[in-house]
Amino acid sequence: MTARATLIVVERSHRGTLEQQYAHVLWLVRSLRRQASATLLLRGAAAVYAVDHAAPEPLRLAGRAWGIAPDYRETLQQLTEDGAEVLVFADSLAALGFCRQPLVPGVRPVTEQDIVAAWPKYDRIWFL
């Protein structure tokens, strides 16, 4: 039996930011990647994870500091170092105003045409 390839698409960002401890969505992707071949595609609001930005500022809600928003740059780098392909949808970066920002090393921007062309190589597509 041949290995099955999976495309994992993450579109929503910062889910559960306040209550999150260690098991964030990219932690889950990394765990799944250890079990089978997988490519990660960041799109929509989750494209912000791919931006190599300065350390996050404390999160402020209703005038109160609630800690620091999660920083996923290290997890993305670990994924690429583990051999995972990590992609970010270029249109999402543009819509968020990050098209000229540097990306986390190893993350590759892709167009809609790139995704459509690559679609057949995946046996499964998971939306997390």
C-alpha positions in Angstrom: 0.0 0.0 0.0 1.4 3.4 -0.9 1.6 6.3 1.5 -1.3 8.7 1.2 -0.7 12.4 0.9 -2.9 14.8 2.8 -3.5 18.6 2.2 -4.3 20.2 5.5 -6.0 23.6 5.1 -6.2 26.1 8.0 -8.3 29.2 7.4 -9.2 30.6 10.8 -6.7 32.2 13.0 -6.2 32.6 16.7 -9.0 30.3 17.8 -9.2 30.0 21.5 -6.3 32.5 22.0 -7.2 33.4 25.5 -7.6 29.8 26.8 -5.0 28.2 24.6 -2.2 26.4 26.4 -0.2 24.1 24.1 -2.6 22.2 21.8 -3.1 24.8 19.1 -4.1 24.0 15.5 -0.5 24.0 14.3 0.5 21.6 17.1 -2.3 19.3 15.8 -0.9 19.6 12.2 2.6 18.7 13.4 1.2 15.7 15.3 -0.7 14.6 12.2 2.3 15.1 10.0 4.3 12.7 12.2 1.8 10.0 11.2 1.5 10.5 7.5 2.7 12.7 4.7 1.0 16.1 4.8 1.2 19.6 3.3 -0.1 22.6 5.2 -1.9 25.4 3.4 -2.5 28.6 5.3 -5.3 30.7 3.8 -7.8 33.3 4.9 -7.0 34.9 8.3 -4.6 32.0 9.1 -2.2 33.4 6.5 -1.0 35.8 9.2 0.8 32.8 10.8 3.2 32.8 7.9 4.4 36.4 8.4 7.8 36.7 10.0 6.9 39.6 12.2 8.3 41.1 15.4 7.5 39.4 18.7 3.8 39.9 19.6 2.7 42.6 21.9 0.4 41.9 24.9 -3.2 41.3 23.9 -5.5 44.0 25.2 -9.2 43.6 25.5 -11.5 46.2 27.1 -8.4 48.0 28.3 -7.0 45.0 30.2 -3.9 43.1 29.3 -4.6 39.4 28.7 -1.2 38.1 28.0 0.6 37.7 24.7 -1.1 36.3 21.5 0.4 33.0 20.3 3.4 33.2 18.0 3.5 30.3 15.6 6.7 31.0 13.7 8.7 28.4 15.6 6.1 25.7 14.9 6.0 26.5 11.2 9.8 26.3 11.1 9.7 23.0 12.9 7.2 21.7 10.4 9.5 22.7 7.5 12.6 21.2 9.2 10.6 18.0 9.6 10.2 17.9 5.9 6.6 19.2 5.6 5.7 21.5 2.8 4.1 24.7 4.2 2.3 26.9 1.8 0.5 30.2 2.2 -2.2 31.6 -0.1 -0.8 34.7 -1.7 -4.2 36.3 -2.1 -4.9 35.9 1.6 -1.6 37.7 2.4 -2.6 40.5 0.0 -6.1 40.8 1.5 -4.6 41.1 5.0 -2.1 43.7 3.8 1.0 41.4 4.3 2.0 40.8 0.6 5.3 42.7 1.0 6.1 41.3 4.5 8.8 38.6 4.9 7.6 35.1 5.5 8.7 32.5 8.0 11.7 30.7 6.5 10.5 27.6 4.5 7.0 28.9 3.9 6.2 29.3 0.2 3.5 31.6 -1.2 1.2 30.0 -3.8 -1.5 31.2 -6.1 -5.0 29.7 -6.7 -3.7 28.2 -9.9 -0.8 26.5 -8.0 -3.3 24.9 -5.6 -5.7 23.8 -8.4 -2.7 22.2 -10.3 -1.5 20.4 -7.1 -5.0 19.2 -6.0 -4.8 15.8 -7.7 -1.7 14.7 -5.9 -3.5 14.6 -2.6 -5.6 11.6 -1.5 -7.3 13.6 1.2 -8.0 17.2 2.0 -8.7 18.2 5.6 -10.0 21.6 6.7 -9.1 22.4 10.3 
